[in-house]
Amino acid sequence: MHQNMKPYVVGIDIGGTNTVFGIVDARGNVVASSSIKTGRHADIKDYVEELKTSLNNLLEANDATDKIAGIGVGAPNGNYFTGAIEMAPNLPWKGRIPLAELLKEAFGVPVALTNDANAAAIGEMTYGVARGMKDFIMITLGTGVGSGIVVNGQLVYGHDGFAGELGHVIVKPSNGRMCGCGRTGCLEAYCSATGVARTAREFLETRTDKSLLRNLPIEGITSKDVYDAAVQGDKLAKEIFEYTGKIMGEAFANFIAFSSPEAIILFGGLSRSGELLMKPIKEAMDRNTLNIYKGKTKLLLSELKESDAAVLGASALGWEAR
C-alpha cells in the first residue's frame, strides 16, 4: 500500500432485499458493517440519500470519515465499464441508473461498480480460496445463478461489460422452463434456490411417492425445506438434489471446455447443501468432461463467510477505483 493511501475502502452489496455496506481494511477485515432496505425508495435519489446518511454514520462511529480510499459496489446488472446498473429485473429502479456517478457525488471519493457475482469472484481471488489462482469460475447460487469468470488473472467483462452470464446458458433447449429473463430452459431456472423449489413442486405434482414434503403447502416450499427433508433421509428430496446436481455438473463440463479453469467455486445458500449437491455435480461433471480436461478442474466451496463475501468482493474494487 502506498504511504499516502487511505487505510480503508467501502464495499457495498446491493441485493434485491437488502443493501449491505462495510468498511474494510487492506487485510480484508470487515471493520464494521450495516444495511438498509433496497426497495424502500422508488426514486434512486432518495435511496442514495438514505445510503449516504447511514454510511456516514458508520464512518463517523468508526473514526473513518476521511480515511476512505474508494468505494466498490456489487449490484445485479452492474456494468463495470459504464458504472451503471442497467435494466436489473429485481431492483425497484428501472432503466439505466448511473450509480457510480451518484455515489461519487455523494461521497467525493472514487467509485467502481460491477455485478454481484463478479464482486464475489474478486473477493474470492483477493481474500478467499482462489488466492493465487489465475483461471477460475465463480458460480453464485442464490435466487438466481450468477457467475464471475477469471481468465489470466482478470475478470472477463466482454466488449460491453456484461460477459459471464453462465446462469443463462440454455440447458434444456426444447420445452424448457420459463426463466425470469424471458427465455426458456436457462440453467438458472433449474439450479438456483428458486429452481430447486420449482423441481420440488414439479415432482410432487407429477408423482405419487411418499415424501415429507407432502406435509407442506406446495406453493410455499423452499430449497431449505427440500434440504431439511433430504437430511432426514427423504428419498424424493434426495432425488431433487440429484436432478439439480446432474444438470449443474453437465453445464460445468461445458464451462471447462470453454476456459479450462483450475477450479469452479460455488458460493451462496444452496452451496451449503454439502454432499447432497456436491456428489451429483461432481459425478456428472467428471462423466461429461472431455478427456484432455479430466481430473484437472477442482470443484470447491467458497471460503468467504456469506455475510461478508459480497461486501469484501465489492470492497476489493474500491482499492482500484479511479
C-alpha positions as semicolon CSV with decimal commas, in nm:
position;residue;x (nm);y (nm);z (nm)
1;M;0,000;0,000;0,000
2;H;0,132;0,348;-0,087
3;Q;0,240;0,561;0,206
4;N;-0,024;0,824;0,135
5;M;-0,304;0,577;0,068
6;K;-0,601;0,592;0,298
7;P;-0,634;0,277;0,516
8;Y;-0,992;0,174;0,430
9;V;-1,229;0,111;0,144
10;V;-1,606;0,073;0,149
11;G;-1,780;-0,228;-0,007
12;I;-2,148;-0,205;-0,096
13;D;-2,355;-0,508;-0,194
14;I;-2,693;-0,423;-0,344
15;G;-2,935;-0,715;-0,320
16;G;-3,300;-0,735;-0,413
17;T;-3,399;-0,708;-0,045
18;N;-3,109;-0,551;0,145
19;T;-2,817;-0,326;0,067
20;V;-2,525;-0,422;0,291
21;F;-2,219;-0,200;0,325
22;G;-1,900;-0,227;0,522
23;I;-1,569;-0,059;0,599
24;V;-1,282;-0,289;0,501
25;D;-0,909;-0,266;0,572
26;A;-0,623;-0,374;0,343
27;R;-0,609;-0,720;0,502
28;G;-0,971;-0,792;0,419
29;N;-1,113;-0,743;0,766
30;V;-1,465;-0,602;0,772
31;V;-1,416;-0,338;1,041
32;A;-1,787;-0,255;1,065
33;S;-2,097;-0,308;0,855
34;S;-2,460;-0,208;0,839
35;S;-2,753;-0,227;0,596
36;I;-3,061;-0,054;0,462
37;K;-3,364;-0,191;0,274
38;T;-3,306;-0,174;-0,102
39;G;-3,670;-0,143;-0,204
40;R;-3,782;0,129;0,037
41;H;-3,740;0,409;-0,219
42;A;-3,884;0,403;-0,569
43;D;-3,668;0,706;-0,652
44;I;-3,293;0,638;-0,677
45;K;-3,211;0,985;-0,535
46;D;-3,394;0,903;-0,210
47;Y;-3,213;0,569;-0,193
48;V;-2,872;0,736;-0,237
49;E;-2,969;0,992;0,029
50;E;-3,053;0,719;0,284
51;L;-2,736;0,527;0,193
52;K;-2,531;0,845;0,237
53;T;-2,674;0,911;0,584
54;S;-2,632;0,550;0,704
55;L;-2,281;0,512;0,565
56;N;-2,167;0,848;0,702
57;N;-2,296;0,744;1,047
58;L;-2,100;0,418;1,021
59;L;-1,782;0,601;0,911
60;E;-1,817;0,852;1,194
61;A;-1,875;0,584;1,458
62;N;-1,555;0,410;1,341
63;D;-1,341;0,721;1,310
64;A;-1,304;0,657;0,935
65;T;-1,466;0,963;0,780
66;D;-1,155;1,091;0,597
67;K;-0,985;0,754;0,566
68;I;-1,165;0,601;0,266
69;A;-0,957;0,537;-0,047
70;G;-1,254;0,437;-0,262
71;I;-1,591;0,267;-0,281
72;G;-1,666;-0,060;-0,462
73;V;-2,020;-0,168;-0,545
74;G;-2,161;-0,507;-0,645
75;A;-2,511;-0,493;-0,795
76;P;-2,731;-0,700;-1,024
77;N;-2,667;-0,594;-1,386
78;G;-2,389;-0,363;-1,269
79;N;-2,170;-0,265;-1,564
80;Y;-1,802;-0,215;-1,479
81;F;-1,735;-0,009;-1,794
82;T;-2,018;0,241;-1,753
83;G;-2,060;0,244;-1,374
84;A;-2,433;0,200;-1,427
85;I;-2,694;-0,056;-1,325
86;E;-2,869;-0,142;-1,648
87;M;-3,219;-0,292;-1,659
88;A;-3,195;-0,500;-1,342
89;P;-3,510;-0,715;-1,316
90;N;-3,508;-0,748;-0,935
91;L;-3,445;-0,386;-0,835
92;P;-3,703;-0,112;-0,786
93;W;-3,537;0,129;-1,032
94;K;-3,593;0,070;-1,399
95;G;-3,377;0,154;-1,698
96;R;-3,021;0,277;-1,663
97;I;-2,909;0,406;-1,321
98;P;-2,569;0,586;-1,321
99;L;-2,497;0,471;-0,966
100;A;-2,116;0,511;-0,960
101;E;-2,160;0,876;-1,060
102;L;-2,431;0,937;-0,798
103;L;-2,216;0,784;-0,522
104;K;-1,906;0,975;-0,635
105;E;-2,107;1,299;-0,598
106;A;-2,242;1,192;-0,259
107;F;-1,907;1,087;-0,105
108;G;-1,637;1,264;-0,305
109;V;-1,422;0,950;-0,345
110;P;-1,359;0,726;-0,649
111;V;-1,627;0,460;-0,709
112;A;-1,615;0,136;-0,912
113;L;-1,913;-0,088;-0,979
114;T;-1,958;-0,441;-1,113
115;N;-2,221;-0,712;-1,094
116;D;-2,273;-0,911;-0,775
117;A;-2,123;-1,241;-0,900
118;N;-1,814;-1,063;-1,034
119;A;-1,775;-0,896;-0,694
120;A;-1,787;-1,239;-0,527
121;A;-1,518;-1,364;-0,769
122;I;-1,295;-1,065;-0,691
123;G;-1,349;-1,126;-0,318
124;E;-1,256;-1,493;-0,356
125;M;-0,944;-1,403;-0,556
126;T;-0,835;-1,130;-0,316
127;Y;-0,919;-1,288;0,019
128;G;-1,051;-1,644;-0,031
129;V;-0,996;-1,992;-0,175
130;A;-0,896;-1,853;-0,519
131;R;-0,592;-1,663;-0,385
132;G;-0,309;-1,721;-0,632
133;M;-0,537;-1,867;-0,899
134;K;-0,523;-1,713;-1,246
135;D;-0,811;-1,910;-1,401
136;F;-1,131;-1,999;-1,220
137;I;-1,507;-1,967;-1,244
138;M;-1,719;-1,848;-0,953
139;I;-2,078;-1,970;-0,952
140;T;-2,320;-1,798;-0,714
141;L;-2,626;-1,999;-0,621
142;G;-2,897;-1,779;-0,477
143;T;-3,234;-1,662;-0,605
144;G;-3,063;-1,685;-0,944
145;V;-2,742;-1,838;-1,076
146;G;-2,465;-1,584;-1,128
147;S;-2,108;-1,626;-1,243
148;G;-1,775;-1,448;-1,244
149;I;-1,517;-1,581;-1,492
150;V;-1,149;-1,512;-1,429
151;V;-0,902;-1,576;-1,713
152;N;-0,529;-1,498;-1,684
153;G;-0,598;-1,327;-1,351
154;Q;-0,856;-1,089;-1,495
155;L;-1,233;-1,084;-1,484
156;V;-1,393;-1,140;-1,821
157;Y;-1,616;-0,840;-1,895
158;G;-1,666;-0,877;-2,270
159;H;-1,690;-0,581;-2,505
160;D;-1,998;-0,437;-2,334
161;G;-1,928;-0,508;-1,965
162;F;-2,182;-0,788;-1,935
163;A;-1,986;-1,107;-2,014
164;G;-2,018;-1,411;-1,792
165;E;-2,388;-1,485;-1,756
166;L;-2,347;-1,860;-1,723
167;G;-2,678;-1,882;-1,536
168;H;-2,839;-1,806;-1,870
169;V;-2,681;-2,075;-2,083
170;I;-2,963;-2,291;-2,211
171;V;-2,956;-2,639;-2,063
172;K;-3,297;-2,760;-2,186
173;P;-3,327;-2,646;-2,547
174;S;-3,677;-2,782;-2,604
175;N;-3,970;-2,750;-2,365
176;G;-3,753;-2,583;-2,102
177;R;-3,885;-2,394;-1,801
178;M;-3,965;-2,027;-1,828
179;C;-3,679;-1,819;-1,680
180;G;-3,706;-1,473;-1,523
181;C;-3,504;-1,341;-1,819
182;G;-3,795;-1,413;-2,052
183;R;-3,638;-1,710;-2,230
184;T;-3,686;-2,081;-2,165
185;G;-3,452;-2,357;-2,047
186;C;-3,185;-2,148;-1,869
187;L;-2,957;-2,308;-1,609
188;E;-3,094;-2,056;-1,357
189;A;-3,447;-2,196;-1,394
190;Y;-3,322;-2,534;-1,265
191;C;-3,018;-2,481;-1,042
192;S;-3,092;-2,171;-0,835
193;A;-3,259;-2,197;-0,493
194;T;-3,579;-2,098;-0,675
195;G;-3,515;-2,371;-0,934
196;V;-3,483;-2,636;-0,662
197;A;-3,821;-2,529;-0,520
198;R;-3,972;-2,549;-0,871
199;T;-3,834;-2,900;-0,918
200;A;-3,986;-3,000;-0,583
201;R;-4,330;-2,873;-0,688
202;E;-4,299;-3,045;-1,026
203;F;-4,200;-3,380;-0,869
204;L;-4,479;-3,359;-0,610
205;E;-4,743;-3,278;-0,872
206;T;-4,644;-3,545;-1,126
207;R;-4,558;-3,832;-0,891
208;T;-4,717;-4,030;-0,614
209;D;-4,413;-4,127;-0,400
210;K;-4,444;-4,068;-0,028
211;S;-4,245;-3,768;0,092
212;L;-4,214;-3,544;0,397
213;L;-4,257;-3,254;0,154
214;R;-4,620;-3,354;0,106
215;N;-4,688;-3,224;0,460
216;L;-4,610;-2,869;0,347
217;P;-4,827;-2,631;0,144
218;I;-4,694;-2,695;-0,207
219;E;-4,675;-2,331;-0,320
220;G;-4,464;-2,230;-0,021
221;I;-4,193;-2,499;-0,047
222;T;-3,838;-2,357;-0,040
223;S;-3,498;-2,511;-0,122
224;K;-3,434;-2,512;0,256
225;D;-3,741;-2,736;0,306
226;V;-3,605;-2,975;0,042
227;Y;-3,266;-2,977;0,219
228;D;-3,423;-3,042;0,561
229;A;-3,626;-3,334;0,420
230;A;-3,320;-3,480;0,242
231;V;-3,114;-3,467;0,563
232;Q;-3,389;-3,673;0,729
233;G;-3,341;-3,933;0,455
234;D;-3,643;-3,840;0,240
235;K;-3,597;-4,024;-0,090
236;L;-3,783;-3,773;-0,309
237;A;-3,593;-3,478;-0,159
238;K;-3,260;-3,653;-0,223
239;E;-3,367;-3,715;-0,580
240;I;-3,438;-3,343;-0,626
241;F;-3,076;-3,270;-0,531
242;E;-2,955;-3,544;-0,766
243;Y;-3,160;-3,398;-1,053
244;T;-3,029;-3,046;-0,979
245;G;-2,668;-3,161;-0,939
246;K;-2,676;-3,359;-1,264
247;I;-2,788;-3,056;-1,466
248;M;-2,526;-2,840;-1,294
249;G;-2,244;-3,091;-1,346
250;E;-2,327;-3,126;-1,716
251;A;-2,318;-2,748;-1,755
252;F;-1,985;-2,730;-1,566
253;A;-1,835;-2,983;-1,811
254;N;-1,924;-2,736;-2,089
255;F;-1,775;-2,444;-1,895
256;I;-1,449;-2,640;-1,854
257;A;-1,428;-2,684;-2,232
258;F;-1,460;-2,307;-2,265
259;S;-1,186;-2,177;-2,033
260;S;-1,015;-2,479;-1,869
261;P;-1,036;-2,330;-1,519
262;E;-0,821;-2,451;-1,231
263;A;-1,136;-2,454;-1,019
264;I;-1,508;-2,398;-1,025
265;I;-1,600;-2,237;-0,694
266;L;-1,954;-2,248;-0,557
267;F;-2,090;-1,973;-0,339
268;G;-2,430;-1,886;-0,192
269;G;-2,702;-2,051;0,016
270;L;-2,751;-2,360;-0,198
271;S;-2,378;-2,443;-0,198
272;R;-2,409;-2,522;0,173
273;S;-2,612;-2,836;0,093
274;G;-2,288;-3,034;0,116
275;E;-2,260;-3,379;-0,039
276;L;-2,630;-3,385;-0,129
277;L;-2,548;-3,144;-0,411
278;M;-2,170;-3,176;-0,449
279;K;-2,172;-3,550;-0,513
280;P;-2,413;-3,546;-0,810
281;I;-2,244;-3,233;-0,952
282;K;-1,903;-3,393;-0,936
283;E;-2,023;-3,721;-1,085
284;A;-2,199;-3,552;-1,378
285;M;-1,911;-3,311;-1,431
286;D;-1,649;-3,591;-1,438
287;R;-1,867;-3,810;-1,661
288;N;-1,917;-3,536;-1,919
289;T;-1,577;-3,364;-1,919
290;L;-1,366;-3,400;-2,232
291;N;-1,075;-3,645;-2,182
292;I;-0,799;-3,382;-2,208
293;Y;-0,952;-3,194;-1,913
294;K;-1,048;-3,490;-1,695
295;G;-0,944;-3,460;-1,330
296;K;-0,785;-3,117;-1,380
297;T;-1,056;-2,881;-1,254
298;K;-1,126;-2,874;-0,881
299;L;-1,479;-2,827;-0,752
300;L;-1,451;-2,606;-0,443
301;L;-1,672;-2,426;-0,194
302;S;-1,616;-2,058;-0,126
303;E;-1,409;-1,980;0,183
304;L;-1,574;-1,643;0,238
305;K;-1,841;-1,601;0,503
306;E;-2,162;-1,544;0,312
307;S;-2,244;-1,235;0,514
308;D;-1,907;-1,076;0,430
309;A;-1,830;-1,212;0,084
310;A;-2,020;-0,969;-0,134
311;V;-1,910;-0,669;0,072
312;L;-1,548;-0,793;0,067
313;G;-1,558;-0,853;-0,307
314;A;-1,708;-0,514;-0,377
315;S;-1,456;-0,352;-0,141
316;A;-1,163;-0,509;-0,333
317;L;-1,282;-0,298;-0,629
318;G;-1,257;0,009;-0,407
319;W;-0,875;-0,008;-0,399
320;E;-0,867;0,007;-0,780
321;A;-1,139;0,272;-0,819
322;R;-1,034;0,584;-1,007
